[in-house]
C-alpha cells in the first residue's frame, strides 16, 4: 500500500489545534490526492463529511451513512469520498496519515478567519477534485450541512459538473432550530437520511425506500 507521507518526512507541528487547515502535512496530503491519486471508475460518487472517530469508515456516523448507501448500491458501483476538515479524502485512504491522526474539529471552531479560509481552501479543492474526476463517475451526491455544505456549493459555482446536494433545503428548513449552535441539527436525523436515500434511488431509477434510524448509530462524532 502506498504511503502518502513517509514517516521520516512528517512535520513536527501538532495536528490538534485550530491551525490544522494550514498544517503542512494536511496540505501535502491533499495536494497528492489532487495531483497523483487515480480515482476508480464508478457509477456513483457520494461525498460525506469527515468524522471525529478515526478511521472514518469505522465511525458511528459513517456506519450510518453506509447502511443507507450500501442498502441500495453495490460496493463495486460506489465511491465514497470524505471531505471537510480533512480536505478531500477518498475513503479507501482513511487509514493513512494524517487523516487518522488529527483531532481538531472545525465544527467546534469559532474563529471567523479560519472558517473563511476553510471555505475558500475547501471549495477550491473540491472543484479541482470534481474536474479531475469528471469522467470517472456517472452520478455525484453530496451529503452535508454547515460550512462543509457552503464549501461544496461554492465549488459547484466553479465547475460545470452536476452534484446533487442533500439534505434538501425544505427538509433543512423544517428542522431548523435557531436557538441551537448547529441550527440545522445533525445528519443522523431520519428525514435527512431519507433525502440521501431518495437521491440515490432517484439517480438509479430504483423504487424509494423508507429509512429507519438505529439508536446505537445515532452519533455525536460528526464534524
N, C-alpha and C positions, 0 to 999 in steps of 0.2 A: 504494500500500500504506500502511495506517495505521501511524503511529509511536506506540508506547505512551508513551514519554517523549521529548519533543523534546530535542535536544542541549543547547539553552540552559537547560534546566530540570533537568539531571542533577546529582546530588550529586558533590562532590569527594572523598568518602570512598572509600578503596580497596576493591576487590572481591576481594582475595586474602587476607583474614585470616579467622580463626575467628569474627569478628563479622559475617560475611556474612549470616546469617539475620536479623539486625537491621538490615541496610543499608536506608536509606530508599527507594532505588530498587527493590530487590527486593520490599519491602513494597508500594510503589506499583504495580509491575507486576502483582503478584498480586491486589491489590485491583481493578485494572482488569479482569483476567480474570474475577474473581468477580462483578463488577457490570456491566461493559459488553460483554464478549465474548459473541457468539452462536454456540453450538456447532452444527455441522451435524447433520442428521438422518441417522443411520447404523444399520445392523443390529447392528454390534458395536463396542464401545469397548474398546481394550486399553491399560491403564496399564503403562508401562515406566519403569525408573529413568533418571535423567539420567546423563550420561557426562562423563568428563574432557575428551575431544576435542569441539570445537565446530565447526560446528553439530551437534547431536545426530544428525540423520538421516544424516550422513556419517561418523560414528564407527564403529569396528570392531564395537562391541557392538550398536549399532542396526542395522547391516547384517546382523548375525547374527539379531537378532530378526525383521527384515523378511523374511529368507529363509524363516523358519518361517511368519510371519503371512501373507505375500502368496503363499506357495506354496499356501495354502488359500483365502484371502479375496480378493475383488476390491477394489481401492482405493476404488471408489465405495460399498462396503458397510462401510468400515472407518474408524474414527477412532482415531489413536494419540495418547495424552496422556502427557506426560512428567511425572514427579513426583520429589520428593526435595529435594536441596539447593536446587534452583531454585524450590521451591514446587509449584505446579500449572501446567503449561505445555502447552497444545495444541501438538503438534509442528510444525504449519504456522507457528507463531510463533517457531521456534527460531533464526531469523536476526536476531531483534530484540534490541536492548539491553534489559536487562542480561544476557539469557540466553546471549549469545555472549561475554560479557566477563569473567565471573568465573572464578577458577582454584581457589578453595578447595574441598576435597573433604571432606564430612562424615565419610565412612568412615575417614579418617585422623585424625579429631579424638578426643582422649581426655579432653576436658573434660566432666565429668558434667553440669554445669548446662546447657551448650549442647545436649547430647544430649537432656536432659529438655525444654528449651524447644522444641527442634526437633520432638519427637514431639507435644507439645501444639499448637504452631502448625500443623504439617503435617496432623495429624488433623482439626483444625477446618477448614482449607482444603479438604481432601478431602471432608469431609462437606458443606460448602457447595457444592462443585462437583457432587457427586452429586445433591444436592437441586435445584440449578439446572438440571441436565440430565436430570432424572427422566424426561421424556417424549421425550428425544432418541435414546435407544438401546434396542434390544431386549435386548441381552446385554452384560455387562461382565465383563472378565477383568483381573486384576492380576498381573503377573509381578515378584516382588520377594522380597528377603531382608533380614535385619538390621533396622536402625532404620526403614527405609522400610516394611517389612512391618508392624512394630509400629504405625506411624502409620496405615497402611491398615486394619488390624484394629481399631484404636481408633475410626477414622472410622465403620466399619460398626456400631459399637455406638451411634452417634448417629443413624443413619438406617435406615429400613426399606426399603432398596434392596439387591438381591442383587448381589454381586460375587464371582466365583469367584477365590480367591487361590491362585496356584500359584508354585513347585512344591508338591506335596502334602507334608504333614507326614511321611508314611512315607518319601518319597523323600529328604527332608532328613535324617532320622534315619539312613538308610542311608549317607549321605555325610558324616556328622559326623566331625570331626577335632578333638577337644578341645584338642590341643596347638597348634593354629594360631590366628593372630589372628582370621581370619574362619573360624569353626569349621564353617560350612556350605559353605565354598568359594565358587566363582564361578558366576554364572548362565550361563556359557558351557558348563557341563557338559552332556554329551549327554542324560543322563536328566532333567535339569531342563528342557531344551529339549523333550524328549519330552512332559513333563507339559503344557507350554504348547501344543504341537501337539494333544495329546489333548483339552485343554479346549476348543479352538476347534472341532475336528471333532465333539465331543460336542454342543456348543451347536447346531450346524447339521445334526446327524444325517448327517454325512459319514463315509465309511469312515476308520478310523485310518490314519495314515501313519507310516512309520519315519523318524526324524530322524537325519541324519548331521551331523558337525561338520567343517567345512573348516578345516584347520590355520591358514591365513592369517587366519581370522576369530576365532581364539581370542585373547582380549584381556585387557589389564590396565587398560583405560580406564574400567571400571565404577566408579561411586562406591559 
